[in-house]
Amino acid sequence: MAEASAARTKAVFEFKSATLPLIAVILKTADLDVLAEALDAQLADSPDFFEQEPVVIDLSQLGDEHGAAALDFMALRALLARHQTQPVAVRGGSDAQHAAARAAGLSVAAMPVAPAPRAAAPAPAPVEAANETPQIVREVPVPASGTLVIDKPLRSGQQVYARGGDVIVLEVVNFGAEVIADGHIHVYAPLRGKAIAGARGNTEARIFSTCMEAQLVAIAGIYRTSEVALPADVAGKCAQVRLDNEKLVFDAISS
């Protein structure tokens, strides 16, 4: 009898570990009014961008100042849900914040924050923006094929990191957005934000775009910003970026 019951149970369900893509909203302020204003401004053009995707609320950059210890997680959940996300967990923060998050129906995730790539060279943002604007990070494990495909536009403040492989982006990478990969980066659309390939030191990595207008490009820690104008045969055109003896080289790609 017990064996038959166990067999039926096994046939009905299984518990397995799963590696799923998640969006992390990295809070840089505990003031929900400021946060609401920043989210409204950032996502105004694409109100349905997230399509009810699950998100993790990252508290790692919040200190105890400005009432962060008493963060209203119920109000925060409602605010994020208003922008078509589904908050499911928090990470980082204090024990008191974890207790408050659990009381609001959120779990506590022991998820590591994505490490900063070696090419951490962008010009620092103004202090006001760094203190008030949430950073939306899409941490997506690369599939077994070795290539991650992103088929949505990336807005300012959003970051995609293809850990362990290549990334293909089929829509525009807007100014202020960031695409990071341990391998190659392919953008079949205007590349206006930041592209960081070979993030863990792969000097053979390359960056490709059908419209090269990047704010910053970097390969294996060697970078170049838009302060240095792109060559005329590359700017706004189909091009690639590669390393040659620790120097970034821009090549036009003829169609």
C-alpha positions as CSV (number, residue, x, y, z in Angstrom):
1,M,0.0,0.0,0.0
2,A,2.7,2.4,1.0
3,E,4.7,1.6,-2.1
4,A,1.7,2.2,-4.4
5,S,1.1,5.5,-2.7
6,A,4.7,6.6,-3.1
7,A,4.6,5.6,-6.8
8,R,1.5,7.7,-7.4
9,T,3.1,10.7,-5.6
10,K,6.2,10.4,-7.7
11,A,4.1,10.4,-10.9
12,V,2.2,13.5,-9.9
13,F,5.0,15.9,-9.2
14,E,8.8,16.4,-8.8
15,F,10.9,18.9,-7.1
16,K,13.9,20.0,-9.2
17,S,16.3,22.9,-9.0
18,A,15.7,25.5,-11.7
19,T,17.8,28.3,-13.1
20,L,15.4,31.0,-14.2
21,P,15.9,34.5,-15.7
22,L,15.1,37.1,-13.1
23,I,15.1,40.9,-13.1
24,A,16.6,42.6,-10.1
25,V,15.5,46.1,-9.1
26,I,18.4,47.6,-7.2
27,L,17.1,50.2,-4.9
28,K,19.2,53.3,-4.3
29,T,16.6,55.2,-2.2
30,A,14.0,54.2,0.4
31,D,11.8,57.2,-0.5
32,L,9.0,55.6,-2.4
33,D,7.7,58.9,-3.8
34,V,11.1,59.5,-5.4
35,L,11.2,55.9,-6.6
36,A,7.7,56.2,-8.1
37,E,8.7,59.4,-10.0
38,A,11.9,57.7,-11.3
39,L,10.1,54.6,-12.4
40,D,7.4,56.6,-14.1
41,A,9.9,58.6,-16.0
42,Q,12.1,55.6,-17.0
43,L,9.2,53.3,-18.2
44,A,6.9,55.9,-19.6
45,D,7.5,54.9,-23.2
46,S,7.0,51.2,-22.5
47,P,4.3,50.7,-19.8
48,D,4.0,47.0,-20.6
49,F,7.8,46.3,-21.0
50,F,8.0,43.7,-18.3
51,E,4.8,41.8,-19.1
52,Q,4.3,40.5,-15.5
53,E,7.9,39.2,-15.1
54,P,9.0,38.2,-11.7
55,V,11.5,40.6,-10.0
56,V,13.8,40.5,-7.0
57,I,14.1,43.6,-4.9
58,D,17.8,44.2,-4.2
59,L,18.4,46.1,-0.9
60,S,22.2,45.8,-1.0
61,Q,22.8,49.5,-1.8
62,L,20.4,50.8,0.9
63,G,21.8,51.8,4.2
64,D,19.9,52.6,7.4
65,E,19.7,56.3,6.5
66,H,16.5,57.9,5.1
67,G,14.3,55.4,6.9
68,A,15.5,52.4,4.9
69,A,15.1,50.1,7.9
70,A,11.3,50.9,7.9
71,L,10.8,50.4,4.2
72,D,7.1,49.8,3.4
73,F,7.3,46.6,1.4
74,M,3.5,46.4,0.8
75,A,3.6,49.8,-0.8
76,L,6.8,48.9,-2.7
77,R,5.2,45.7,-4.0
78,A,2.2,47.7,-5.2
79,L,4.4,50.3,-6.8
80,L,6.4,47.7,-8.8
81,A,3.2,45.8,-9.7
82,R,1.9,49.0,-11.2
83,H,4.7,48.7,-13.8
84,Q,3.8,45.2,-14.8
85,T,6.2,43.3,-12.6
86,Q,5.6,40.6,-10.0
87,P,7.9,41.1,-6.9
88,V,8.7,37.7,-5.5
89,A,11.7,38.2,-3.2
90,V,14.2,40.5,-1.7
91,R,18.0,40.0,-1.4
92,G,20.5,41.9,0.7
93,G,19.4,44.2,3.5
94,S,19.1,43.6,7.2
95,D,17.4,41.0,9.3
96,A,14.7,43.6,10.2
97,Q,14.1,44.3,6.5
98,H,13.9,40.6,5.8
99,A,11.3,40.2,8.5
100,A,9.3,43.1,7.1
101,A,9.6,41.7,3.6
102,R,8.3,38.3,4.7
103,A,5.4,39.9,6.4
104,A,4.5,41.5,3.1
105,G,4.5,38.1,1.4
106,L,8.0,38.2,-0.1
107,S,10.6,35.6,0.3
108,V,14.3,36.2,1.0
109,A,16.6,35.1,-1.8
110,A,20.3,34.2,-1.2
111,M,21.2,35.3,-4.7
112,P,24.6,36.8,-5.4
113,V,24.8,40.2,-6.9
114,A,26.3,40.1,-10.4
115,P,30.0,41.0,-10.1
116,A,31.2,44.2,-11.7
117,P,33.1,43.5,-14.9
118,R,36.7,44.4,-15.3
119,A,35.7,47.2,-17.7
120,A,34.2,49.3,-15.0
121,A,35.1,52.5,-16.7
122,P,32.1,54.6,-17.5
123,A,32.1,58.2,-16.3
124,P,30.4,58.4,-12.9
125,A,26.8,59.5,-12.9
126,P,25.7,62.6,-11.0
127,V,25.3,62.0,-7.3
128,E,21.6,63.0,-7.4
129,A,20.8,60.4,-10.1
130,A,22.8,57.7,-8.3
131,N,20.9,58.3,-5.1
132,E,17.5,58.4,-6.6
133,T,17.3,56.1,-9.7
134,P,16.7,52.4,-9.4
135,Q,18.9,50.2,-11.5
136,I,17.1,47.5,-13.3
137,V,19.4,44.5,-13.9
138,R,18.4,41.5,-15.9
139,E,20.7,38.7,-14.7
140,V,20.1,35.9,-17.2
141,P,22.1,32.6,-17.2
142,V,23.2,31.7,-20.7
143,P,21.3,28.6,-22.2
144,A,23.2,25.4,-22.9
145,S,23.6,26.6,-26.5
146,G,26.0,29.3,-25.2
147,T,24.0,32.2,-26.6
148,L,21.4,34.4,-24.8
149,V,18.8,36.1,-27.0
150,I,17.1,39.4,-25.9
151,D,14.1,40.4,-28.1
152,K,13.0,43.5,-26.2
153,P,14.4,47.1,-26.2
154,L,16.8,47.9,-23.4
155,R,15.9,51.2,-21.7
156,S,18.2,53.6,-19.8
157,G,19.1,52.1,-16.4
158,Q,18.6,48.5,-17.6
159,Q,21.5,46.0,-17.6
160,V,21.7,42.6,-19.2
161,Y,24.6,40.3,-18.2
162,A,25.1,37.1,-20.2
163,R,27.3,35.2,-17.8
164,G,29.4,32.5,-19.4
165,G,28.5,33.1,-23.0
166,D,27.4,35.4,-25.9
167,V,24.4,37.7,-26.2
168,I,22.3,38.6,-29.2
169,V,20.0,41.7,-28.9
170,L,17.3,42.1,-31.5
171,E,16.1,45.6,-30.4
172,V,17.6,49.0,-29.7
173,V,20.0,49.4,-26.8
174,N,19.2,52.9,-25.6
175,F,21.5,55.4,-24.1
176,G,22.1,54.5,-20.5
177,A,21.4,50.8,-21.0
178,E,24.2,48.2,-20.6
179,V,24.8,44.9,-22.3
180,I,27.5,42.7,-20.8
181,A,28.7,39.3,-21.9
182,D,31.6,37.0,-21.1
183,G,31.7,36.3,-24.8
184,H,30.6,38.2,-27.9
185,I,27.9,40.9,-28.1
186,H,25.7,41.1,-31.2
187,V,23.2,44.0,-31.5
188,Y,21.0,43.8,-34.6
189,A,19.7,47.3,-34.0
190,P,21.1,50.7,-32.9
191,L,23.7,50.3,-30.1
192,R,23.5,53.6,-28.2
193,G,24.3,52.5,-24.7
194,K,27.2,50.5,-23.3
195,A,28.5,47.2,-24.6
196,I,31.0,45.3,-22.5
197,A,32.3,42.0,-24.1
198,G,34.8,39.6,-22.7
199,A,33.8,40.8,-19.3
200,R,36.0,38.1,-17.6
201,G,39.0,38.7,-19.7
202,N,38.3,37.0,-23.0
203,T,40.4,39.0,-25.4
204,E,38.9,37.2,-28.5
205,A,35.5,38.6,-27.8
206,R,34.0,41.1,-30.2
207,I,31.1,43.5,-30.4
208,F,28.9,43.7,-33.5
209,S,26.1,46.2,-34.3
210,T,24.1,47.1,-37.4
211,C,24.1,50.7,-36.2
212,M,27.2,51.6,-34.1
213,E,26.4,54.6,-31.9
214,A,27.7,53.3,-28.6
215,Q,28.1,55.4,-25.4
216,L,30.9,53.0,-24.4
217,V,32.4,49.8,-25.7
218,A,34.8,47.6,-23.9
219,I,36.6,44.2,-24.5
220,A,38.5,42.4,-21.7
221,G,38.9,45.7,-19.7
222,I,40.0,47.9,-22.6
223,Y,37.4,50.5,-23.2
224,R,36.5,53.6,-25.2
225,T,33.8,56.1,-24.6
226,S,31.8,58.4,-26.9
227,E,34.0,61.3,-25.8
228,V,36.3,60.0,-28.6
229,A,34.3,60.2,-31.8
230,L,33.9,57.0,-33.8
231,P,35.5,56.8,-37.3
232,A,33.3,58.3,-40.0
233,D,33.0,54.9,-41.8
234,V,31.8,53.3,-38.5
235,A,29.6,55.9,-36.8
236,G,25.9,55.0,-37.2
237,K,26.8,52.1,-39.5
238,C,27.2,48.3,-39.5
239,A,30.5,47.7,-37.7
240,Q,32.4,45.5,-35.3
241,V,34.8,46.2,-32.4
242,R,37.8,43.9,-31.7
243,L,41.0,43.9,-29.8
244,D,44.4,44.0,-31.5
245,N,47.4,44.1,-29.1
246,E,45.3,45.7,-26.3
247,K,43.9,48.3,-28.6
248,L,40.3,48.6,-29.7
249,V,39.9,48.4,-33.4
250,F,36.7,49.5,-35.2
251,D,35.9,47.9,-38.6
252,A,33.1,48.7,-40.9
253,I,31.1,45.7,-42.1
254,S,29.9,45.8,-45.7
255,S,26.4,44.5,-46.4
